[in-house]
Amino acid sequence: MLDQIINVVKDQAVGQLMGNADVPNEKVDEVAGAAGESVVDGLKGALGSGDISGLTSLLGGNAGDLGSNNIVQGMVSNFAGKLTGLTGMGGDASSSLAGGMLPGLIQSVISKFTSSAPGDSAFDVNSLMASAGSNMLADKAKDLLGGGIGDLFGK
């Protein structure tokens, strides 16, 4: 599920980034992937903080102006930081590009979740919560175990 969201965002972002003077063509795919990761990180963050109603409202298309939505603002900020790191863009330029792009990309994701098309049936909030929750649990387990079972035994 999370990979599907990243791919939806990435596919849309590539088209928007091609020919953008601030993003070198050789970085377009990497930057588009960072946009997808920023969206998924924001969704996981909302889930992890317990903002289930905000998450379901956003993905149900009931969040109002996406640019002023707290979850989306976090995604934009995350993506702007990644843009700066990947392209060397200044903070203002990366914030402007991220703020201009991400709401439209998120709208593409929302349209998958609100679609009744058979090909979009996998885009379900309950599936997202299960997928993101299991990934977050796996990450916590890795953190707790450190380098893995071998490290526990000094190998």
Secondary structure in CASP SS format (residue, H / E / C, confidence):
PFRMAT SS
TARGET T0000
AUTHOR 0000-0000-0000
METHOD secondary structure of the structure
MODEL  1
M C 1.00
L H 1.00
D H 1.00
Q H 1.00
I H 1.00
I H 1.00
N H 1.00
V H 1.00
V H 1.00
K H 1.00
D H 1.00
Q H 1.00
A H 1.00
V H 1.00
G H 1.00
Q H 1.00
L H 1.00
M C 1.00
G C 1.00
N C 1.00
A C 1.00
D C 1.00
V C 1.00
P C 1.00
N H 1.00
E H 1.00
K H 1.00
V H 1.00
D H 1.00
E H 1.00
V H 1.00
A H 1.00
G H 1.00
A H 1.00
A H 1.00
G H 1.00
E H 1.00
S H 1.00
V H 1.00
V H 1.00
D H 1.00
G H 1.00
L H 1.00
K H 1.00
G H 1.00
A H 1.00
L H 1.00
G H 1.00
S C 1.00
G C 1.00
D C 1.00
I H 1.00
S H 1.00
G H 1.00
L H 1.00
T H 1.00
S H 1.00
L H 1.00
L H 1.00
G C 1.00
G C 1.00
N C 1.00
A C 1.00
G C 1.00
D C 1.00
L H 1.00
G H 1.00
S H 1.00
N C 1.00
N H 1.00
I H 1.00
V H 1.00
Q H 1.00
G H 1.00
M H 1.00
V H 1.00
S H 1.00
N H 1.00
F H 1.00
A H 1.00
G H 1.00
K H 1.00
L H 1.00
T H 1.00
G H 1.00
L H 1.00
T H 1.00
G C 1.00
M C 1.00
G C 1.00
G H 1.00
D H 1.00
A H 1.00
S H 1.00
S H 1.00
S H 1.00
L H 1.00
A H 1.00
G H 1.00
G H 1.00
M H 1.00
L H 1.00
P H 1.00
G H 1.00
L H 1.00
I H 1.00
Q H 1.00
S H 1.00
V H 1.00
I H 1.00
S H 1.00
K H 1.00
F H 1.00
T H 1.00
S C 1.00
S C 1.00
A C 1.00
P H 1.00
G H 1.00
D H 1.00
S C 1.00
A C 1.00
F C 1.00
D C 1.00
V H 1.00
N H 1.00
S H 1.00
L H 1.00
M H 1.00
A H 1.00
S H 1.00
A H 1.00
G H 1.00
S H 1.00
N H 1.00
M H 1.00
L H 1.00
A H 1.00
D H 1.00
K H 1.00
A H 1.00
K H 1.00
D H 1.00
L H 1.00
L H 1.00
G C 1.00
G C 1.00
G C 1.00
I H 1.00
G H 1.00
D H 1.00
L H 1.00
F C 1.00
G C 1.00
K C 1.00
END
